[in-house]
Amino acid sequence: MAIDLQAIERLATDQPSLKAAAGLAKPAKWSGIGASHDEALIWGECAGSGANPYRVMADLRDLGNKCTCPSRKFPCKHVLALLWLKAEAIVPFGAADTPDWVSDWLGRRRTGATAARPVTPGAPVAAKDVRAALEAEPEAPEDPKAAARREAASAKRAEDTERAILEALDALEQWIGDQLRLGLGAFVDNATARCRRIGARLVDGKAAMLAGRVDELPARLLALPSGDRARGAVIELGKLVLLARAFRAAPRDADIRRAVASAESREAVLGDPAALRLTATWEVLAEQVQTRRDGLVSQTTWLLNLGATGPRFAMLLDFFPASAGKRGSVFTPGEQFSGELIFYPGRMPLRALLLSRAQAETPAPDWPVPEAALPGMLSAPLRAEPWTIDVPVLLPGGRVAVDGTGRAWWRAAEGGMVLPVAGAAEGLIRGTDLTRAAAIWSGGRLDILAALTPWGRIGAHG
Amino acid sequence: MAEAIYDALGPALTRWTMGGAAAPVAPPAWAAHLGEDAGEAELRLLALSGQFLGVLVTPAPPEGLQPLPDVPALAMPALPETQRPLARRILRTVRDTGSRRDLLRFLAARGWTLHPGDWMPAASEEDVPDVYAPWRDWAEGSAIARPATGEQLTEQNWDDYWPAARNVALTALRRRDPAAAMALLAAKLGGESAEVRLRLVGLLATRLSDADRPFLESLAADRAPKVKALAAALLARLGHGSAVGEEAAELAGFFELQTKGLIRRTRVVAARQMKTPAQRSRRQALFEAVDLAGFARALDGTPEELIALWPWGEDRQADQALAGMAERSGSDALVAALHDLLLGLGTVDVPAMLTLAPRLDSAQRRAFALRVLRAGGGTFQMALAMTGGESLVDGAIDTIAGTALLGALKAEDAAKRADLTAELHALGLIASRGAAQASLERLASAGLLAADPRLDMLRLNAALEDGGNR
């Protein structure tokens, strides 16, 4: 089905949308472009500001469309850009099986609800011009004094932020001391209210990431058996002290700053020469979506590097407001792809951005053999960054066993190591050998994400 | 060294738990590093303790960790890997147990099971195909391994079987050797709970004969009312129901024998006019309590005469109630005759036939499903209710129901959307593989995109080979 630029011009809400779409209608911005066999549907993934690309789709029969970006413009610049790519045949839209996320949208849409809105006759039409959108805007000459003022203001803001954070960390340590004096037994019983108060102080002190971590601390404690919670509180509060001290010692360290204040922007990571780039075959282990107390939803995708070099795991992390509604999954657990990732700089690179992805090679590579002994794999990240909460680990062969109370434990096939499993580990995962398993070691428990078994690959989260 | 620190940490942890300074009782190895300031010392000790506990200490497993038995392989293979994503998507949409049961039956009819990574039944989930019995038993006794037994079920090995596997074995025994199954039940029934007794007695419905009569009569002394009622219903099927009692006479009072026709005089049973909702309610309750033979005798006839003289189509509620009475207490021959009669009616009485369905074999249910699809007003959902996913219909889209569906798709509006989703799903469950493929082509011509998730069940059907047990 054909589409032309005039249709895109009519579809756009305003000229800035067309301008933005023109900037995005470039092959380098897109991956996973495809069309249904009947050519009615087109789709693609466009790099946004988050870790995951935005998923963009359109029904060419009525120009109905959807994008996972948070823009309130309808259609957004990504949709316009996708249509632009199609109209101008800038990239080939190879026929392919329709991905689940496009089918899901198709199933949910009411005919006409996400279709192109017709222009109301008689209504004033905003001037939109596709040709004008393509013209590069002349750059305004740089005013050296204005640039200097901007830089000075930026430096002042950075200083103020650092001072605010340091004061907030003082308040945090004071608060921790208070919890020790009042008793950790009482702290565990009142953790939610107490953490909320110090969390608010940290937000005021521009330590947003640390505030989020403190906000979620009660949930992590309550996930432990009641007899382990006081010990868990010692570990959690101890990590906060270590993180606060680390920030004081190195406030410009990217890793530490990311754990306390905020992560660098996508542009900053892309422009950082120290950021590790890695092209490899990746397997999607699991996706975890969590609604946080601060009103944000975190979407974490865990990836396993099936290659021989580079970090074994990668974590893609995005946040979006809970008010934005449910977002579809970006990946399918078990999916393999060939992709380039760029890691946020750090001692043990883990958090990453997806730069590009393509079909994985066939046949699909096997999961690698764990490189090191398990105790070392569990402790090495915690020695490098002692404030770390989640440590991804590739387990050797083993099996789930249960104790007399029904609690699940993972037991290695060789070597005798036994580790507690988070949750009930119900179903197939407790009734088969786990040839390999990928898990998150967190709070002294294994959260198994996926495993290879005689039954094939299984996910532990459904 | 680590052991010593761990032991020395105990008092510090106790003080912190209760509230108080722990630095004075810090492990000696750390004491020198805590500093002079009391507050600072607490924080340093906390940091060291947290790191120690988080890195070097893992909870000790208790004694007696038991690995669980392997999830057993089933008699049918699990879905091929290529079909699993589609099956998982369908599973997410079939939330109620009835819809899931239809999917399971469909897959079993084609020789496949779901992959255990995608779904497994709970131990108590009875309404799943027998092929899943080993998984139900695994879920029930997953802490204890029992030796698998392939022997014939006997009194001696009765307790060696897990419940679901025992039901399957007993059902197979009943089909093969009804007398042996009945003798086994007579020996073992008393040791089971009421719920289990009810289920086991229900198995006697298969190949029911007069040889079962003495045992069924002995169940009049069972302590569970439902078991007694079921035994009485099975006796009624054999023609040994209770004599015409007050209730049968009362129900007969709601009807009368009339003679109709001017030239050809025929006798019919006619319903008397009911004046109040209470009467209607009472009549319904009597239908559920009285057996067919008793009702027929109260009207001075036989069950066969009763169904032949019944005014089918005049009172749908009474029709369905009589069908329910026949299902509960009619003989196999009478049920077959009633099925043929309903099949041959000018109008399709779906509720009555659905009520009779548990007593019909798959060929009979399939025949009625086809009747429904070829009649005006019939739908694929009605046909699915009859077949339960076990019968595969050729040429489904070419029936009147198919034509109606294609017409509705072309005129689709948002209000009818949910109906069409269920109808397309039902079509996917009852169509044969060839019919599913043909349906997809016709639906594409009607404007449905191949990627439309409403076609998921049809796509799975069309892509699925017949499984490894065929």
HADDOCK unambig.tbl for C-alpha pairs under 7 A between the chains (distance, minus, plus):
assign (segid A and resid 98 and name CA) (segid B and resid 451 and name CA) 5.93 0.50 0.50
assign (segid A and resid 103 and name CA) (segid B and resid 451 and name CA) 5.48 0.50 0.50
assign (segid A and resid 103 and name CA) (segid B and resid 452 and name CA) 5.73 0.50 0.50
assign (segid A and resid 103 and name CA) (segid B and resid 453 and name CA) 5.63 0.50 0.50
assign (segid A and resid 104 and name CA) (segid B and resid 453 and name CA) 6.59 0.50 0.50
assign (segid A and resid 106 and name CA) (segid B and resid 452 and name CA) 6.01 0.50 0.50
assign (segid A and resid 107 and name CA) (segid B and resid 452 and name CA) 5.99 0.50 0.50
assign (segid A and resid 107 and name CA) (segid B and resid 453 and name CA) 5.45 0.50 0.50
assign (segid A and resid 107 and name CA) (segid B and resid 454 and name CA) 6.79 0.50 0.50
assign (segid A and resid 110 and name CA) (segid B and resid 414 and name CA) 6.32 0.50 0.50
assign (segid A and resid 177 and name CA) (segid B and resid 39 and name CA) 6.95 0.50 0.50
assign (segid A and resid 177 and name CA) (segid B and resid 43 and name CA) 6.86 0.50 0.50
assign (segid A and resid 180 and name CA) (segid B and resid 16 and name CA) 5.40 0.50 0.50
assign (segid A and resid 180 and name CA) (segid B and resid 19 and name CA) 5.77 0.50 0.50
assign (segid A and resid 180 and name CA) (segid B and resid 20 and name CA) 6.41 0.50 0.50
assign (segid A and resid 181 and name CA) (segid B and resid 19 and name CA) 4.70 0.50 0.50
assign (segid A and resid 181 and name CA) (segid B and resid 20 and name CA) 4.68 0.50 0.50
assign (segid A and resid 181 and name CA) (segid B and resid 21 and name CA) 6.67 0.50 0.50
assign (segid A and resid 182 and name CA) (segid B and resid 19 and name CA) 4.72 0.50 0.50
assign (segid A and resid 182 and name CA) (segid B and resid 20 and name CA) 7.00 0.50 0.50
assign (segid A and resid 183 and name CA) (segid B and resid 16 and name CA) 5.38 0.50 0.50
assign (segid A and resid 183 and name CA) (segid B and resid 17 and name CA) 4.85 0.50 0.50
assign (segid A and resid 183 and name CA) (segid B and resid 18 and name CA) 4.74 0.50 0.50
assign (segid A and resid 183 and name CA) (segid B and resid 19 and name CA) 3.35 0.50 0.50
assign (segid A and resid 183 and name CA) (segid B and resid 20 and name CA) 6.76 0.50 0.50
assign (segid A and resid 184 and name CA) (segid B and resid 16 and name CA) 5.85 0.50 0.50
assign (segid A and resid 184 and name CA) (segid B and resid 17 and name CA) 4.39 0.50 0.50
assign (segid A and resid 184 and name CA) (segid B and resid 18 and name CA) 6.70 0.50 0.50
assign (segid A and resid 184 and name CA) (segid B and resid 19 and name CA) 6.65 0.50 0.50
assign (segid A and resid 185 and name CA) (segid B and resid 17 and name CA) 4.96 0.50 0.50
assign (segid A and resid 185 and name CA) (segid B and resid 18 and name CA) 6.34 0.50 0.50
assign (segid A and resid 230 and name CA) (segid B and resid 17 and name CA) 6.52 0.50 0.50
assign (segid A and resid 234 and name CA) (segid B and resid 46 and name CA) 6.55 0.50 0.50
assign (segid A and resid 234 and name CA) (segid B and resid 50 and name CA) 5.31 0.50 0.50
assign (segid A and resid 235 and name CA) (segid B and resid 50 and name CA) 3.81 0.50 0.50
assign (segid A and resid 235 and name CA) (segid B and resid 51 and name CA) 6.57 0.50 0.50
assign (segid A and resid 235 and name CA) (segid B and resid 53 and name CA) 6.70 0.50 0.50
assign (segid A and resid 235 and name CA) (segid B and resid 54 and name CA) 6.05 0.50 0.50
assign (segid A and resid 238 and name CA) (segid B and resid 46 and name CA) 5.10 0.50 0.50
assign (segid A and resid 238 and name CA) (segid B and resid 47 and name CA) 4.02 0.50 0.50
assign (segid A and resid 238 and name CA) (segid B and resid 50 and name CA) 4.74 0.50 0.50
assign (segid A and resid 238 and name CA) (segid B and resid 51 and name CA) 6.90 0.50 0.50
assign (segid A and resid 239 and name CA) (segid B and resid 47 and name CA) 6.41 0.50 0.50
assign (segid A and resid 239 and name CA) (segid B and resid 50 and name CA) 6.68 0.50 0.50
assign (segid A and resid 241 and name CA) (segid B and resid 43 and name CA) 6.85 0.50 0.50
assign (segid A and resid 241 and name CA) (segid B and resid 47 and name CA) 6.01 0.50 0.50
assign (segid A and resid 242 and name CA) (segid B and resid 47 and name CA) 6.08 0.50 0.50
assign (segid A and resid 379 and name CA) (segid B and resid 55 and name CA) 5.53 0.50 0.50
assign (segid A and resid 382 and name CA) (segid B and resid 55 and name CA) 6.73 0.50 0.50
assign (segid A and resid 386 and name CA) (segid B and resid 51 and name CA) 6.79 0.50 0.50
assign (segid A and resid 400 and name CA) (segid B and resid 67 and name CA) 6.31 0.50 0.50
assign (segid A and resid 401 and name CA) (segid B and resid 65 and name CA) 5.92 0.50 0.50
assign (segid A and resid 401 and name CA) (segid B and resid 66 and name CA) 5.14 0.50 0.50
assign (segid A and resid 401 and name CA) (segid B and resid 67 and name CA) 4.05 0.50 0.50
assign (segid A and resid 401 and name CA) (segid B and resid 68 and name CA) 6.13 0.50 0.50
assign (segid A and resid 402 and name CA) (segid B and resid 65 and name CA) 5.52 0.50 0.50
assign (segid A and resid 402 and name CA) (segid B and resid 66 and name CA) 5.38 0.50 0.50
assign (segid A and resid 402 and name CA) (segid B and resid 67 and name CA) 6.42 0.50 0.50
assign (segid A and resid 403 and name CA) (segid B and resid 62 and name CA) 6.65 0.50 0.50
assign (segid A and resid 403 and name CA) (segid B and resid 64 and name CA) 6.50 0.50 0.50
assign (segid A and resid 403 and name CA) (segid B and resid 65 and name CA) 4.74 0.50 0.50
assign (segid A and resid 403 and name CA) (segid B and resid 66 and name CA) 6.39 0.50 0.50
assign (segid A and resid 418 and name CA) (segid B and resid 61 and name CA) 6.68 0.50 0.50
assign (segid A and resid 427 and name CA) (segid B and resid 120 and name CA) 6.99 0.50 0.50
assign (segid A and resid 428 and name CA) (segid B and resid 71 and name CA) 6.68 0.50 0.50
assign (segid A and resid 428 and name CA) (segid B and resid 116 and name CA) 6.03 0.50 0.50
assign (segid A and resid 428 and name CA) (segid B and resid 117 and name CA) 5.83 0.50 0.50
assign (segid A and resid 430 and name CA) (segid B and resid 68 and name CA) 6.59 0.50 0.50
assign (segid A and resid 431 and name CA) (segid B and resid 68 and name CA) 5.74 0.50 0.50
assign (segid A and resid 431 and name CA) (segid B and resid 69 and name CA) 5.80 0.50 0.50
assign (segid A and resid 431 and name CA) (segid B and resid 70 and name CA) 4.51 0.50 0.50
assign (segid A and resid 431 and name CA) (segid B and resid 71 and name CA) 4.99 0.50 0.50
assign (segid A and resid 432 and name CA) (segid B and resid 70 and name CA) 5.08 0.50 0.50
assign (segid A and resid 432 and name CA) (segid B and resid 71 and name CA) 6.42 0.50 0.50
assign (segid A and resid 444 and name CA) (segid B and resid 54 and name CA) 6.85 0.50 0.50
assign (segid A and resid 444 and name CA) (segid B and resid 58 and name CA) 6.51 0.50 0.50
assign (segid A and resid 458 and name CA) (segid B and resid 117 and name CA) 5.73 0.50 0.50
assign (segid A and resid 462 and name CA) (segid B and resid 118 and name CA) 6.88 0.50 0.50
